């Protein structure tokens, strides 16, 4: 997924999902991720507060940033943008889509 965009990640309304963003192809040897933030916007559908799906802060483990996603609006497709800074001063981004599906009865 590095440097690109996934088509979509499904998430059930009632679950909390951990979304990974892997920057392995974007960092140089010896370079590390120093900070990261994930932002959510609506790609398709209606949600007046799309940032409410972000749960807590992003976590960095090596070249992978993870972000917990919760709730959302059924049928809405969210665009998730992971914005990271590196130890060598790079600012790099990866984005993906997340679609909210109804919980099973």
C-alpha positions as a LaTeX table, in Angstrom:
\begin{tabular}{lrrr}
\hline
Residue & $x$ (\AA) & $y$ (\AA) & $z$ (\AA) \\
\hline
Unk1 & 0.00 & 0.00 & 0.00 \\
Unk2 & 2.99 & 2.27 & 0.30 \\
Unk3 & 2.85 & 5.47 & $-1.68$ \\
Unk4 & $-0.54$ & 4.54 & $-3.03$ \\
Unk5 & $-4.14$ & 4.03 & $-2.30$ \\
Unk6 & $-6.14$ & 0.92 & $-1.55$ \\
Unk7 & $-9.48$ & 0.61 & $-3.24$ \\
Unk8 & $-11.42$ & 0.18 & 0.03 \\
Unk9 & $-11.44$ & $-1.41$ & 3.45 \\
Unk10 & $-14.81$ & $-2.63$ & 4.76 \\
Unk11 & $-15.71$ & $-2.00$ & 8.40 \\
Unk12 & $-18.87$ & $-3.07$ & 10.24 \\
Unk13 & $-20.65$ & $-0.21$ & 12.04 \\
Unk14 & $-20.25$ & $-1.67$ & 15.54 \\
Unk15 & $-16.63$ & $-2.77$ & 15.31 \\
Unk16 & $-13.40$ & $-0.93$ & 15.96 \\
Unk17 & $-10.92$ & $-1.64$ & 13.16 \\
Unk18 & $-7.19$ & $-1.04$ & 13.13 \\
Unk19 & $-6.11$ & 0.35 & 9.75 \\
Unk20 & $-2.41$ & $-0.08$ & 8.78 \\
Unk21 & $-0.42$ & 2.33 & 6.60 \\
Unk22 & 2.95 & 0.87 & 5.56 \\
Unk23 & 5.63 & 3.39 & 4.57 \\
Unk24 & 8.36 & 0.77 & 3.89 \\
Unk25 & 8.89 & 1.95 & 0.30 \\
Unk26 & 8.93 & 5.63 & 1.25 \\
Unk27 & 11.74 & 5.71 & 3.83 \\
Unk28 & 15.46 & 5.39 & 3.25 \\
Unk29 & 17.77 & 2.97 & 5.03 \\
Unk30 & 18.20 & 4.19 & 8.61 \\
Unk31 & 15.33 & 6.68 & 8.33 \\
Unk32 & 12.50 & 6.38 & 10.85 \\
Unk33 & 8.98 & 7.72 & 11.18 \\
Unk34 & 8.98 & 10.39 & 13.87 \\
Unk35 & 5.30 & 11.37 & 13.92 \\
Unk36 & 2.06 & 10.52 & 12.15 \\
Unk37 & $-1.53$ & 11.65 & 12.07 \\
Unk38 & $-4.54$ & 10.15 & 10.29 \\
Unk39 & $-7.36$ & 12.38 & 9.03 \\
Unk40 & $-10.78$ & 11.34 & 7.74 \\
Unk41 & $-12.95$ & 13.04 & 5.15 \\
Unk42 & $-16.06$ & 11.90 & 3.30 \\
Unk43 & $-15.35$ & 10.52 & $-0.17$ \\
Unk44 & $-18.94$ & 9.50 & $-0.88$ \\
Unk45 & $-22.13$ & 9.87 & 1.13 \\
Unk46 & $-23.08$ & 12.19 & 3.97 \\
Unk47 & $-21.46$ & 12.53 & 7.40 \\
Unk48 & $-21.33$ & 15.98 & 8.99 \\
Unk49 & $-18.48$ & 14.93 & 11.31 \\
Unk50 & $-16.21$ & 12.48 & 9.46 \\
Unk51 & $-13.30$ & 12.99 & 11.85 \\
Unk52 & $-15.42$ & 11.30 & 14.56 \\
Unk53 & $-14.45$ & 7.89 & 13.12 \\
Unk54 & $-10.84$ & 8.43 & 14.25 \\
Unk55 & $-10.36$ & 6.77 & 17.64 \\
Unk56 & $-7.30$ & 7.86 & 19.58 \\
Unk57 & $-3.90$ & 8.69 & 18.14 \\
Unk58 & $-1.99$ & 6.95 & 15.39 \\
Unk59 & 0.67 & 4.48 & 16.54 \\
Unk60 & 4.06 & 4.00 & 14.86 \\
Unk61 & 5.80 & 0.61 & 14.81 \\
Unk62 & 8.80 & 0.66 & 12.49 \\
Unk63 & 7.53 & 1.73 & 9.07 \\
Unk64 & 3.90 & 0.95 & 9.85 \\
Unk65 & 1.41 & 3.45 & 11.21 \\
Unk66 & $-1.84$ & 2.08 & 12.61 \\
Unk67 & $-5.03$ & 3.95 & 13.42 \\
Unk68 & $-8.17$ & 2.70 & 15.15 \\
Unk69 & $-11.42$ & 3.55 & 13.36 \\
Unk70 & $-14.82$ & 3.36 & 15.08 \\
Unk71 & $-18.51$ & 3.95 & 14.33 \\
Unk72 & $-19.20$ & 5.95 & 11.14 \\
Unk73 & $-22.31$ & 6.17 & 8.99 \\
Unk74 & $-23.55$ & 3.08 & 7.13 \\
Unk75 & $-22.97$ & 3.43 & 3.38 \\
Unk76 & $-20.49$ & 6.28 & 3.66 \\
Unk77 & $-17.07$ & 5.84 & 2.07 \\
Unk78 & $-14.37$ & 7.67 & 4.01 \\
Unk79 & $-11.01$ & 8.75 & 2.67 \\
Unk80 & $-8.32$ & 8.20 & 5.30 \\
Unk81 & $-5.07$ & 10.14 & 4.87 \\
Unk82 & $-2.01$ & 9.21 & 6.92 \\
Unk83 & 0.43 & 12.13 & 7.09 \\
Unk84 & 3.88 & 11.22 & 8.48 \\
Unk85 & 7.14 & 13.04 & 9.23 \\
Unk86 & 10.48 & 11.23 & 9.13 \\
Unk87 & 13.80 & 11.57 & 10.92 \\
Unk88 & 15.33 & 12.93 & 7.68 \\
Unk89 & 12.74 & 15.66 & 7.29 \\
Unk90 & 10.50 & 13.99 & 4.74 \\
Unk91 & 6.76 & 14.55 & 4.85 \\
Unk92 & 5.03 & 11.53 & 3.30 \\
Unk93 & 1.41 & 10.50 & 2.90 \\
Unk94 & $-0.61$ & 7.38 & 2.17 \\
Unk95 & $-4.36$ & 7.29 & 1.77 \\
Unk96 & $-7.00$ & 4.59 & 1.67 \\
Unk97 & $-10.78$ & 4.28 & 1.59 \\
Unk98 & $-12.96$ & 2.79 & 4.32 \\
Unk99 & $-16.60$ & 1.88 & 3.73 \\
Unk100 & $-19.00$ & 1.41 & 6.65 \\
Unk101 & $-21.21$ & $-1.66$ & 6.40 \\
Unk102 & $-24.23$ & $-2.50$ & 8.58 \\
Unk103 & $-23.74$ & $-4.95$ & 11.44 \\
Unk104 & $-25.13$ & $-8.41$ & 10.79 \\
Unk105 & $-28.41$ & $-9.14$ & 12.61 \\
\hline
\end{tabular}
